[in-house]
Amino acid sequence: AVVLVFFSIGAIAAARRVAKVPTIRLVSTKQPPEMSIGTGLTWHLFLSHIWSTGQDAVGNIKSELQLLVPGLKIFLDVDDLKDIGSLEEYIQHSQMILFFLSCGYFRSKNCLREIRSSLEQSKPIVLVQEADPAKGGATLQALRDECPENLQPDIFEKGWAHTIYMRIQEFQRVSLKTIVEAVLLCSPNYVNQTSLPLCVPGEPESELLAFAKETMLWASPANAGALELANKIAAAFAGLTISTADARPATATHMLLY
């Protein structure tokens, strides 16, 4: 009875979480995208990863994507793999392949099978990079160095969508939207489009933001890199002026420490 109670509480909590998660919308229409899949295909997305440094992350990616995009069909080995000898067939029946780049990925025999099969079948690819060293991450260059040289151009020089996997929810959602956009752009309904801006209800609107009162940001010339960042901030926020005086002006309301 106690077990049943705990199970019921867990199920209710999970259901409430699902109900609270907003779904991805098209910026142009504010409506959910229309999911579609090519003839003869089973999954919209195949998650290629190495267990040692990618299993937890891709499991989270799958669950979060399916909350944001109901109806999205995703292949994940722990859920869908029936025969390790059929990896190439699973790739064949997937519309897009996600390469989760983490340490050891390019040294895995089965991951290399998935990679080569994806390239041989000309499957569209989205690259997701683990950047946290504590989780098996590395710089993109370091991960590329692990990749066989003959595969590097087709993976890193073809302009595939690339994002860094984030664990902070707000930043993670940016990564997830990058993945969803890539998936949609290779689907029959949107294959003729080059971009597909997406939004999630509740996030800051995609409109020019402005300060409520006049604001001056001081970027000291002695602080290398500060001016470049300050100009980027000013381009995004109306009403912000930049000062590069040697000493902080009396009218400066904020100082940028880069």
Secondary structure, 3 states (H helix, E strand, C coil): CHHHHHHHHHHHHHHHHHHHCCCCEECCCCCCCCCCCCCCCCEEEEEECCHHHHHHHHHHHHHHHHHHCCCCCEECHHHHCCCHHHHHHHHHCEEEEEEEECCCHHHCHHHHHHHHHHHHCCCCEEEEECCCHHHCCCCHHHHHHHCCCCCHHHHHCCCCEEEECCCCHHHHHHHHHHHHHHHHHCCCCCCCCCCCCEECCCCCCCCCEEEEEEEEEECCCCCCCHHHHHHHHHHHEEEEEEECCCCCCCCCCEECCC
